[in-house]
Amino acid sequence: MSPIQWRKSSYSTENEESNCVELAQIPDAAILLRESDEPGTVIATTPTALRALTRAARAGRFDQLSR
């Protein structure tokens, strides 16, 4: 098995080593997510569920959580 290839958000810079969401796809089509400052904590999801999460975040449905 080859090592997992993690990708950072295009909004991250090289100076933001510990403040990034990273994604990877594994052979069974699952999508993996992790926070770069907690690389041992990984969430597995499906492409469909990730799209739903992304749409909800863009629509502001989680904005009240940061207040």
TIMI-2910 file (N, C-alpha, C, CB; in pm, 1 decimal, decimal comma, always signed):
<rs>
+----------+----------+----------+----------+----------+----------+----------+----------+----------+----------+----------+----------+------+
!      n_x !      n_y !      n_z !     ca_x !     ca_y !     ca_z !      c_x !      c_y !      c_z !     cb_x !     cb_y !     cb_z ! resn !
+----------+----------+----------+----------+----------+----------+----------+----------+----------+----------+----------+----------+------+
!    +84,3 !   -117,5 !     +0,0 !     +0,0 !     +0,0 !     +0,0 !    +89,1 !   +124,3 !     +0,0 !    -96,1 !     -0,4 !   +122,1 !  Met !
!    +57,8 !   +218,8 !    -87,9 !   +137,8 !   +341,2 !    -94,8 !    +94,1 !   +437,2 !    +16,2 !   +123,7 !   +408,8 !   -234,7 !  Ser !
!   +182,7 !   +528,1 !    +55,1 !   +147,7 !   +622,8 !   +161,4 !    +34,1 !   +715,1 !   +116,0 !   +271,4 !   +706,3 !   +202,4 !  Pro !
!    -42,1 !   +762,2 !   +211,2 !   -153,4 !   +852,7 !   +180,7 !    -96,6 !   +987,7 !   +139,2 !   -249,4 !   +868,0 !   +303,5 !  Ile !
!   -148,3 !  +1040,9 !    +30,8 !   -105,5 !  +1171,6 !    -19,6 !   -204,6 !  +1278,0 !    +27,1 !    -94,3 !  +1170,8 !   -175,5 !  Gln !
!   -166,5 !  +1353,1 !   +129,3 !   -252,1 !  +1457,4 !   +184,2 !   -237,4 !  +1584,5 !   +102,5 !   -218,5 !  +1484,0 !   +331,9 !  Trp !
!   -348,7 !  +1656,1 !    +84,3 !   -347,3 !  +1783,9 !    +13,2 !   -403,9 !  +1891,6 !   +104,6 !   -428,6 !  +1775,6 !   -119,6 !  Arg !
!   -336,3 !  +2005,8 !   +106,0 !   -382,4 !  +2120,2 !   +185,5 !   -479,2 !  +2204,3 !   +103,6 !   -262,7 !  +2206,5 !   +233,1 !  Lys !
!   -556,2 !  +2281,7 !   +173,3 !   -643,8 !  +2378,0 !   +109,4 !   -560,9 !  +2475,3 !    +26,9 !   -728,3 !  +2453,0 !   +213,9 !  Ser !
!   -615,5 !  +2518,1 !    -85,2 !   -545,8 !  +2616,4 !   -168,4 !   -536,6 !  +2752,0 !    -98,2 !   -617,2 !  +2632,0 !   -303,3 !  Ser !
!   -614,6 !  +2772,1 !     +7,4 !   -608,9 !  +2896,8 !    +84,8 !   -497,0 !  +2895,6 !   +188,4 !   -741,8 !  +2921,3 !   +154,0 !  Tyr !
!   -433,3 !  +2781,1 !   +208,4 !   -324,0 !  +2770,7 !   +305,2 !   -194,1 !  +2816,2 !   +240,6 !   -310,3 !  +2625,8 !   +358,4 !  Ser !
!   -105,8 !  +2869,4 !   +324,0 !    +26,2 !  +2908,4 !   +275,2 !   +130,1 !  +2820,4 !   +342,7 !    +54,7 !  +3059,7 !   +302,2 !  Thr !
!   +251,2 !  +2828,0 !   +295,6 !   +360,2 !  +2749,7 !   +354,0 !   +381,7 !  +2785,4 !   +500,0 !   +489,3 !  +2771,2 !   +275,6 !  Glu !
!   +349,3 !  +2908,5 !   +539,1 !   +369,5 !  +2952,9 !   +676,6 !   +261,1 !  +2903,3 !   +771,1 !   +375,3 !  +3102,9 !   +681,5 !  Asn !
!   +156,6 !  +2842,4 !   +719,1 !    +45,3 !  +2796,7 !   +801,1 !    +50,5 !  +2645,1 !   +820,1 !    -88,1 !  +2837,9 !   +737,6 !  Glu !
!   +163,0 !  +2596,4 !   +862,3 !   +181,8 !  +2452,2 !   +878,5 !    +83,6 !  +2389,9 !   +976,3 !   +321,7 !  +2424,1 !   +924,2 !  Glu !
!    +41,4 !  +2464,1 !  +1078,0 !    -43,4 !  +2403,0 !  +1179,6 !   -184,6 !  +2460,7 !  +1181,2 !    +19,4 !  +2419,9 !  +1315,2 !  Ser !
!   -228,7 !  +2513,0 !  +1069,7 !   -360,6 !  +2574,3 !  +1067,0 !   -431,2 !  +2540,9 !   +935,5 !   -349,9 !  +2727,1 !  +1085,6 !  Asn !
!   -431,4 !  +2413,6 !   +897,5 !   -484,7 !  +2375,1 !   +768,0 !   -572,4 !  +2250,8 !   +778,4 !   -371,3 !  +2351,1 !   +669,9 !  Cys !
!   -672,8 !  +2247,0 !   +695,6 !   -748,5 !  +2124,7 !   +676,5 !   -683,9 !  +2052,8 !   +559,6 !   -901,8 !  +2152,9 !   +650,9 !  Val !
!   -662,5 !  +1922,9 !   +575,6 !   -600,4 !  +1843,9 !   +469,8 !   -695,2 !  +1732,5 !   +428,5 !   -464,1 !  +1785,8 !   +516,1 !  Glu !
!   -692,8 !  +1699,9 !   +299,6 !   -777,6 !  +1595,4 !   +243,4 !   -692,9 !  +1491,6 !   +172,4 !   -880,7 !  +1654,9 !   +147,0 !  Leu !
!   -743,0 !  +1369,9 !   +169,6 !   -679,6 !  +1261,8 !    +93,0 !   -789,8 !  +1167,4 !    +46,5 !   -571,3 !  +1185,0 !   +178,8 !  Ala !
!   -764,5 !  +1098,8 !    -63,0 !   -859,6 !   +997,1 !   -109,4 !   -788,1 !   +863,5 !   -106,8 !   -914,7 !  +1029,5 !   -253,6 !  Gln !
!   -857,4 !   +762,4 !    -56,4 !   -799,2 !   +629,0 !    -51,1 !   -868,2 !   +539,9 !   -153,8 !   -811,4 !   +568,7 !    +91,4 !  Ile !
!   -806,6 !   +427,2 !   -188,6 !   -854,7 !   +344,7 !   -298,6 !  -1002,4 !   +304,7 !   -294,6 !   -774,5 !   +223,7 !   -303,6 !  Pro !
!  -1061,1 !   +288,7 !   -177,1 !  -1201,8 !   +248,0 !   -174,0 !  -1296,3 !   +366,9 !   -193,9 !  -1233,2 !   +178,7 !    -41,7 !  Asp !
!  -1243,4 !   +480,8 !   -239,8 !  -1317,4 !   +602,2 !   -273,1 !  -1356,6 !   +684,3 !   -151,5 !  -1440,3 !   +566,8 !   -350,1 !  Ala !
!  -1315,1 !   +645,7 !    -31,7 !  -1341,4 !   +727,4 !    +86,5 !  -1253,7 !   +851,8 !    +81,9 !  -1315,8 !   +646,8 !   +217,0 !  Ala !
!  -1305,3 !   +957,9 !   +138,9 !  -1230,1 !  +1081,9 !   +153,3 !  -1188,8 !  +1092,6 !   +299,9 !  -1314,7 !  +1207,4 !   +107,3 !  Ile !
!  -1062,3 !  +1123,7 !   +323,0 !  -1011,2 !  +1140,9 !   +458,2 !   -988,5 !  +1289,3 !   +484,1 !   -880,2 !  +1060,3 !   +479,2 !  Leu !
!  -1020,7 !  +1334,3 !   +603,9 !   -999,5 !  +1472,4 !   +644,9 !   -921,1 !  +1473,2 !   +774,9 !  -1134,2 !  +1547,7 !   +661,0 !  Leu !
!   -834,3 !  +1572,1 !   +790,1 !   -763,3 !  +1590,3 !   +916,6 !   -723,6 !  +1736,4 !   +930,4 !   -638,2 !  +1498,0 !   +924,8 !  Arg !
!   -700,5 !  +1776,6 !  +1052,5 !   -648,7 !  +1909,6 !  +1084,6 !   -497,5 !  +1893,8 !  +1095,5 !   -712,5 !  +1968,7 !  +1218,8 !  Glu !
!   -421,2 !  +1981,6 !  +1032,2 !   -276,3 !  +1963,2 !  +1027,6 !   -210,3 !  +1965,2 !  +1164,4 !   -215,0 !  +2068,9 !   +942,3 !  Ser !
!   -268,9 !  +2032,5 !  +1263,5 !   -207,0 !  +2032,3 !  +1395,6 !   -249,0 !  +1910,5 !  +1478,4 !   -243,0 !  +2160,3 !  +1469,8 !  Asp !
!   -337,1 !  +1825,0 !  +1425,1 !   -377,3 !  +1698,4 !  +1488,4 !   -375,9 !  +1588,1 !  +1382,6 !   -519,6 !  +1710,4 !  +1554,6 !  Glu !
!   -259,4 !  +1559,0 !  +1322,2 !   -254,9 !  +1466,0 !  +1209,4 !   -295,2 !  +1322,5 !  +1242,3 !   -118,5 !  +1465,1 !  +1153,1 !  Pro !
!   -297,0 !  +1285,7 !  +1368,2 !   -337,0 !  +1150,9 !  +1405,9 !   -487,3 !  +1131,7 !  +1414,6 !   -276,0 !  +1115,8 !  +1536,2 !  Gly !
!   -561,5 !  +1242,3 !  +1412,6 !   -707,3 !  +1236,1 !  +1417,4 !   -759,6 !  +1251,9 !  +1275,6 !   -766,4 !  +1346,0 !  +1512,1 !  Thr !
!   -816,6 !  +1144,6 !  +1221,8 !   -860,7 !  +1141,8 !  +1082,3 !  -1008,0 !  +1104,1 !  +1077,7 !   -775,5 !  +1042,1 !   +998,5 !  Val !
!  -1083,6 !  +1175,4 !   +995,0 !  -1224,9 !  +1146,1 !   +973,0 !  -1239,1 !  +1092,0 !   +831,7 !  -1314,7 !  +1273,2 !   +994,6 !  Ile !
!  -1311,0 !   +981,4 !   +816,4 !  -1339,3 !   +925,0 !   +684,2 !  -1483,4 !   +958,4 !   +647,4 !  -1315,2 !   +770,0 !   +681,8 !  Ala !
!  -1504,3 !   +996,7 !   +522,3 !  -1637,1 !  +1030,3 !   +474,5 !  -1649,7 !   +989,9 !   +328,2 !  -1665,7 !  +1181,0 !   +492,7 !  Thr !
!  -1764,6 !  +1015,4 !   +272,3 !  -1786,5 !   +987,6 !   +129,9 !  -1782,3 !  +1118,2 !    +52,2 !  -1922,1 !   +914,7 !   +107,0 !  Thr !
!  -1758,5 !  +1111,7 !    -77,1 !  -1762,7 !  +1235,4 !   -156,1 !  -1897,4 !  +1307,7 !   -145,2 !  -1733,4 !  +1204,2 !   -302,2 !  Pro !
!  -2006,5 !  +1233,9 !   -141,0 !  -2139,1 !  +1294,3 !   -130,0 !  -2155,3 !  +1369,8 !     +1,6 !  -2247,1 !  +1187,2 !   -142,1 !  Thr !
!  -2114,7 !  +1309,3 !   +111,6 !  -2125,3 !  +1374,9 !   +242,4 !  -2033,5 !  +1496,3 !   +250,7 !  -2091,5 !  +1276,1 !   +354,9 !  Ala !
!  -1914,6 !  +1488,1 !   +191,8 !  -1822,6 !  +1602,0 !   +193,0 !  -1880,2 !  +1718,4 !   +112,7 !  -1685,1 !  +1561,2 !   +136,5 !  Leu !
!  -1942,3 !  +1690,1 !     -1,5 !  -2006,8 !  +1795,4 !    -79,2 !  -2117,6 !  +1863,0 !     +1,2 !  -2063,6 !  +1738,3 !   -209,4 !  Arg !
!  -2197,2 !  +1783,5 !    +71,8 !  -2304,5 !  +1839,5 !   +153,6 !  -2247,8 !  +1928,8 !   +264,6 !  -2389,7 !  +1726,7 !   +214,5 !  Ala !
!  -2141,0 !  +1885,3 !   +330,3 !  -2076,5 !  +1964,8 !   +434,7 !  -2022,8 !  +2095,5 !   +377,5 !  -1962,8 !  +1885,1 !   +500,7 !  Leu !
!  -1956,5 !  +2087,1 !   +263,0 !  -1899,8 !  +2206,1 !   +198,6 !  -2008,8 !  +2304,9 !   +160,9 !  -1819,6 !  +2166,9 !    +74,1 !  Thr !
!  -2116,4 !  +2256,0 !   +103,1 !  -2227,9 !  +2344,8 !    +66,7 !  -2287,6 !  +2412,0 !   +190,2 !  -2337,2 !  +2266,0 !     -8,0 !  Arg !
!  -2306,5 !  +2337,0 !   +295,6 !  -2363,4 !  +2392,8 !   +418,3 !  -2270,7 !  +2499,1 !   +477,9 !  -2389,4 !  +2281,1 !   +521,3 !  Ala !
!  -2141,2 !  +2473,3 !   +478,4 !  -2045,3 !  +2570,5 !   +531,8 !  -2045,3 !  +2697,8 !   +447,9 !  -1903,7 !  +2510,1 !   +536,4 !  Ala !
!  -2045,6 !  +2682,8 !   +316,6 !  -2048,3 !  +2800,5 !   +228,6 !  -2176,5 !  +2880,6 !   +246,6 !  -2034,0 !  +2758,1 !    +82,2 !  Arg !
!  -2285,4 !  +2814,2 !   +278,0 !  -2414,0 !  +2881,4 !   +297,3 !  -2424,8 !  +2945,8 !   +435,4 !  -2528,2 !  +2782,4 !   +277,6 !  Ala !
!  -2323,9 !  +2926,3 !   +520,4 !  -2323,5 !  +2988,7 !   +652,5 !  -2401,5 !  +2913,7 !   +758,6 !  -2377,5 !  +3125,0 !   +642,1 !  Gly !
!  -2433,8 !  +2788,3 !   +733,2 !  -2516,8 !  +2714,7 !   +827,3 !  -2445,8 !  +2681,7 !   +958,3 !  -2564,2 !  +2588,5 !   +763,5 !  Arg !
!  -2313,6 !  +2700,9 !   +964,7 !  -2238,3 !  +2673,0 !  +1087,1 !  -2181,9 !  +2798,8 !  +1151,0 !  -2125,8 !  +2577,1 !  +1057,7 !  Phe !
!  -2214,5 !  +2912,9 !  +1097,3 !  -2158,2 !  +3038,7 !  +1146,5 !  -2185,3 !  +3062,9 !  +1293,9 !  -2212,7 !  +3153,4 !  +1066,9 !  Asp !
!  -2300,6 !  +3022,6 !  +1344,1 !  -2334,7 !  +3045,0 !  +1484,3 !  -2245,7 !  +2963,3 !  +1577,9 !  -2481,2 !  +3010,6 !  +1508,8 !  Gln !
!  -2179,7 !  +2861,1 !  +1530,0 !  -2093,5 !  +2779,2 !  +1613,7 !  -1966,8 !  +2852,2 !  +1657,0 !  -2056,8 !  +2653,3 !  +1540,7 !  Leu !
!  -1925,9 !  +2952,7 !  +1583,5 !  -1801,5 !  +3023,9 !  +1616,7 !  -1826,8 !  +3145,8 !  +1705,0 !  -1730,2 !  +3067,3 !  +1489,1 !  Ser !
!  -1947,0 !  +3165,7 !  +1746,9 !  -1978,8 !  +3283,9 !  +1830,6 !  -1976,5 !  +3250,4 !  +1975,6 !  -2114,3 !  +3341,1 !  +1795,1 !  Arg !
+----------+----------+----------+----------+----------+----------+----------+----------+----------+----------+----------+----------+------+
</rs>
